Amino acid sequence: MTCDYGCGRTANVTLANGQQCCSTHYQQCPEARKAAREATLAVSVQLHGPIDERTEKRKARARVQSRRVTENRHKNASFPEGALCFYGCGKTARFPIIMA
């Protein structure tokens, strides 16, 4: 007997609804998982637009936020002119060390 959810595996369990399944729960069947993933993706695209556009928007927001954090970090850092490197190499420091 094969799984009634369409994966083609051997059915091991009869579920409460009378269908034969390869797993102890229908949501563990690979074909049922694939169908659920596709349905979720379709609803997501309807609500939020194509995934590529959302990804680009998210990356752009992350770049702006990163820039803001970096700018604020350097504004708030006290960095005296001619300070020597924190690591002891004897060179003049080019960037402030920020200890959070």
Kinemage of the C-alpha trace (Angstrom):
@kinemage 1
@onewidth
@group {chain A} dominant
@subgroup {mainchain}
@vectorlist {calphas} color= white
{ca met a 1} P 0.000 0.000 0.000
{ca thr a 2} L 1.332 3.479 -0.851
{ca cys a 3} L 0.892 6.797 0.903
{ca asp a 4} L -2.370 8.584 0.007
{ca tyr a 5} L -0.651 11.990 0.056
{ca gly a 6} L 1.244 11.277 -3.161
{ca cys a 7} L 4.858 10.792 -2.110
{ca gly a 8} L 4.988 7.196 -3.356
{ca arg a 9} L 6.394 5.744 -0.138
{ca thr a 10} L 5.021 2.680 1.595
{ca ala a 11} L 2.188 3.553 3.992
{ca asn a 12} L 2.906 2.517 7.580
{ca val a 13} L 0.005 4.175 9.386
{ca thr a 14} L -3.741 4.566 8.926
{ca leu a 15} L -4.644 8.049 10.150
{ca ala a 16} L -7.852 8.987 11.979
{ca asn a 17} L -9.361 10.253 8.704
{ca gly a 18} L -8.873 6.785 7.169
{ca gln a 19} L -6.041 7.772 4.821
{ca gln a 20} L -2.850 5.763 4.608
{ca cys a 21} L 0.334 7.701 5.350
{ca cys a 22} L 4.061 7.029 5.300
{ca ser a 23} L 4.532 8.973 8.549
{ca thr a 24} L 2.856 9.063 11.939
{ca his a 25} L 1.396 12.484 11.093
{ca tyr a 26} L 0.357 13.758 7.664
{ca gln a 27} L 2.488 16.900 8.035
{ca gln a 28} L 5.608 14.732 8.111
{ca cys a 29} L 4.925 13.318 4.637
{ca pro a 30} L 7.321 14.928 2.105
{ca glu a 31} L 4.574 15.555 -0.455
{ca ala a 32} L 2.245 17.143 2.133
{ca arg a 33} L 5.123 19.351 3.314
{ca lys a 34} L 5.814 20.432 -0.256
{ca ala a 35} L 2.145 21.302 -0.828
{ca ala a 36} L 2.005 23.303 2.424
{ca arg a 37} L 5.218 25.169 1.550
{ca glu a 38} L 3.860 26.107 -1.890
{ca ala a 39} L 0.554 27.304 -0.413
{ca thr a 40} L 2.346 29.418 2.191
{ca leu a 41} L 4.627 30.922 -0.449
{ca ala a 42} L 1.669 31.787 -2.698
{ca val a 43} L -0.109 33.630 0.122
{ca ser a 44} L 3.109 35.411 1.101
{ca val a 45} L 3.692 36.626 -2.461
{ca gln a 46} L 0.084 37.879 -2.665
{ca leu a 47} L 0.431 39.834 0.578
{ca his a 48} L 4.010 41.100 0.353
{ca gly a 49} L 5.076 40.940 -3.306
{ca pro a 50} L 7.763 38.863 -5.033
{ca ile a 51} L 10.537 37.488 -2.857
{ca asp a 52} L 13.352 39.119 -4.870
{ca glu a 53} L 11.920 42.610 -4.289
{ca arg a 54} L 11.475 41.969 -0.572
{ca thr a 55} L 15.044 40.687 -0.299
{ca glu a 56} L 16.455 43.780 -1.998
{ca lys a 57} L 14.406 46.096 0.231
{ca arg a 58} L 15.592 44.253 3.347
{ca lys a 59} L 19.230 44.420 2.238
{ca ala a 60} L 18.921 48.155 1.513
{ca arg a 61} L 17.444 48.781 4.979
{ca ala a 62} L 20.255 46.761 6.560
{ca arg a 63} L 22.906 48.789 4.692
{ca val a 64} L 21.383 52.085 5.834
{ca gln a 65} L 21.116 50.871 9.422
{ca ser a 66} L 24.713 49.617 9.370
{ca arg a 67} L 25.919 52.961 8.069
{ca arg a 68} L 24.024 54.811 10.819
{ca val a 69} L 25.457 52.599 13.547
{ca thr a 70} L 28.999 53.030 12.209
{ca glu a 71} L 28.653 56.807 11.912
{ca asn a 72} L 27.245 57.143 15.419
{ca arg a 73} L 29.914 54.872 16.844
{ca his a 74} L 32.710 57.027 15.418
{ca lys a 75} L 31.004 60.284 16.468
{ca asn a 76} L 30.765 59.104 20.055
{ca ala a 77} L 34.303 57.732 20.258
{ca ser a 78} L 36.908 59.890 21.898
{ca phe a 79} L 40.017 59.693 19.754
{ca pro a 80} L 42.908 62.011 20.579
{ca glu a 81} L 45.148 63.151 17.691
{ca gly a 82} L 48.440 61.279 17.546
{ca ala a 83} L 47.275 58.422 19.766
{ca leu a 84} L 49.340 55.265 19.483
{ca cys a 85} L 47.988 51.918 18.384
{ca phe a 86} L 46.170 50.010 21.116
{ca tyr a 87} L 47.990 46.779 20.253
{ca gly a 88} L 51.433 48.141 21.067
{ca cys a 89} L 53.039 48.204 17.624
{ca gly a 90} L 54.152 51.833 18.115
{ca lys a 91} L 52.367 53.193 15.035
{ca thr a 92} L 49.904 56.048 15.077
{ca ala a 93} L 46.327 54.775 15.421
{ca arg a 94} L 44.028 55.344 12.453
{ca phe a 95} L 40.786 54.160 14.039
{ca pro a 96} L 39.413 54.458 17.576
{ca ile a 97} L 38.945 51.358 19.696
{ca ile a 98} L 35.362 51.254 20.900
{ca met a 99} L 34.696 49.134 23.942
{ca ala a 100} L 30.984 48.556 24.393
